[in-house]
Amino acid sequence: MKIKIIFPGKIKNSFAKDGFNEYVKRCNRFHKTEIVSLPASHSKDRKKVVEEESKRLIKHLQHEKYILLDVSGQEKNTLGFSKLVKEHLDRGDDLIFVVGGVFGVSDEVKKKAEVIISLSRLTFTHSLSLVILAEQLYRAMKIVYGQSYNH
């Protein structure tokens, strides 16, 4: 089983990139964690950005099951998130997370998602969302494998 985090664009801030990479490294202690950064759209039109990036995501994902992070999704606390991770581990499924671009994803990407979750009702930058996801994923692994996670 592996973990995959897929998103369009790049992490722009060095502090966010460092934090993301640190938590991905920690996740790798439990399961191979693969990062897939797809090209971002360079259009000035918001709808076109969503359309182009969503097409790239769908093409990359093909028929894989994935968990989408989207502001419209269900909020979970850390224990609820770790339960979701454990369910995938117990089934032996790869754990694939999709984080949309700065303007989100198309309805098609949402419809194809196995689960849609929200990190918070607060608004975060794209880069910060990736750091938070990686940190929560690391906490979830610690919980799943019976380790302390509060430090």
N, C-alpha and C positions, 0 to 999 in steps of 0.2 A: 504494500500500500504506500502511496506517496501523496504528498500535499502539493497542490499547484495553486498559485495566485496569479491571475491573469488580469491585465489592465492595459488600457491605451495610454500612451505617453510615457513620460519619465518622471522620476521624483526629482524635483528641481532644487529644493533646499538641501544644503549639505547636512544640516542637523537632522532633517527628516530621513535622508538617505542613510545616515549613520545609524539612527534608531531602528529603521526598517531592517537594515542588514544585520544588526545585532540580534534582533528577535528572530529573524529567519535562521541565523546561525544556531540559536538556542533551540529552535524547532527541529533543526536537522539532527539534534541529539536523539530525538524520538523517531522521526520519520524523514526520509528524503523530502526536502522542500524545494520545489522548482518555481522559479519566477519567470513569467512570460510577459514581457513588455512589448505590446503591439504598437505600430506607428499611430501617432495621434493625427487627427485631421488638422489641416492648416487653413481651413475655410473660415471666413469671417461670419458666415451665416450659421446661427445656432442650430437650426433644424438640420442643415447639411452636415454639421459636425456630428450630431447624434446619429444620423443616418450612416455616414461613412464609418464611424468607429464601431457602430453596432454590426454592420456588415462584416467587418474584420473579425469581431468577436465570434459571430455565428460561424464564419468560415473556419476559424481556428478550432472552435469547440466541436464541430461536426455533430455527433450524436451523444456526446458525453453529458452526464448528469452534472449539474453544478448548483452551487449556492450563490445567489446574487446578493450583493450588498446594494441596497437602494433605500433612499429616505422613506419610501412608501411601504417598506417591509415591516415585519413584526419585530418589535424590540425584544431582546433577550437579556437577562442578566448573565453574569459570568457562569453561574452554575447551569443555567439553561443552555448557554452556548456550548459548554463542555459536554452536556448531554447530547446535543446534536452531533458534535464531533465523535463521541463514543458510539453513537448509532451507526455512523459511517464506518468506523473502525471495526465494529462487531460484524458488519456485513462484508467487510473486506474490500469496500469500495475505495477508489481514490477520492480524496477530499479536494474538490475543485472550487475555488472561490473566484468570482468575477466581480471586479470593481469597475463600474462605468467611468467614463471620462468626466470632465468638469461639468458637462451639461447633462449627464446621466446616460441612459440607454433607451433604445426603442421599445415599443410594446412587444415586438417579436422576441427580443431578448428576455423580457420579463415573463412572457408566456411559456417560454421553453425552460425556465428555471425550475428546478426541483423544489427549492425553497427560496423565499425572499426575506432577508432580514435587514434591519436597520441598526446601525451602531448607536444611533441617538437621534433625537428630534432636533438636536443642535446642528448647525452647519459647520462642517470642517473643510479645509482645503483637501484637494485630491490626495496630496502627499501625506497629510496628517491622517487621513482615513486609512491609508495603507499601513502607517505605523501602528495605529490603534488596532487594526485587524491582526497584524503580526504579533503584537503584544498579547492580545486576547487569545490568540491561537496557542501561544506559548503557555499561558495560564491554563488553558483547557487541557493541554497535554499533561501538565503537572498534575492537574486534578484527576484526569483519566488514569494516570499511572500511580496514583496514591501518594504524590509528593506534596509537600507544603508549597503553597503558591502566594503567600501574603508578603513575600519579601523580594 
